[in-house]
Every structure is written in C-alpha cells, then in structure tokens.
C-alpha cells in the first residue's frame, strides 16, 4: 500500500533517460508512439501505435509548454524564437535504503512546441555548486543543446517576435 501511495508523487519509480525521452514522443506526435533506434535507419517508421488520443496529447503539450513560461519550473529552458515544452525533475538518491542528501536533476522537452521536431532529455547526476533542481541545473543545458540543434537543422522559429522597443534621448 505504501508503494502505491508514494508512486503518486514519483517515488519508487525508475526509468532510463531514453525511456523518458521516448514517452515524450507520444506528446510530440499527437499520441502516436513509434519504435526508436540508436542506429541510423534508411526508412523511418511513419505510423506507430496510438497510445492516447491526439486531443489528449495536445492538451498535455500545452501544459508542458506552461512549465517553461515565467512562473513555471523551467523558464531557463526557454530558447529565443522558439516555443518549448517540457518538464523538470528533481529526485533524491537512495543509498542504503534511505534517501541521501544527493540528487538527480533532469529536464526533458521538445521544440518547436507548435510542430515538434526534436526531443532532448538531460540528466545531471549529483549536481554541485549549491543547485540541484532540474529547472536550475538541467534546463539550461537543454536550452543550449536544443537551441543549437534547431538552428543547425534550419528549423523555422515558431515564437512570436518580441517588438523592439526604441527610446529617444532628449537633448539636455
């Protein structure tokens, strides 16, 4: 019974980073989950298994996008010009049957949120320098890797351009 209760907030569950990234594939592909490969394949699968409805995937995608906005847990995952969706993770490490004062910080997300092209998952084992939350440690790494990847692939920005504010200096 205690295991069921603690699973509700993520305790007692362990996944690899690749499993986590693959799970986000369903949100990025409107509920569709395709096989993954660590080797290059000539013809990628177009259709996979529908694991939940496209509407549910879009609703979760909108929630994941809110995590990256100001007031969310991961504003440091923002990439100028792109809408990003994702989620932070911060977990205590288990040592000798008890939770230690050591952490694993993570962020997994995709971009551009309007038409996802890439998924990036970042995990930092035992972060140092006084910070250990996923939004402080892993989200900035995500932003750098994802931003560079989107630009390298020539993926068009999907975020509305911020207006340029001009000021005029009056003569003294």
Secondary structure, DSSP 8 states (H G I E B T S, - for coil): -HHHHHHTTTTT----HHHHHHHHHHHHTTTEE----SS--SS--S--EE-S-HHHHHHHHHHHHHTTSTTSS-GGG-BTTB-EEEEEEEEEEEETTEEEEEEEEEEEEEE-TTS--EEEEEEEET--TT---HHHHHHHHHHHHHHHHHHHHT----S-------------
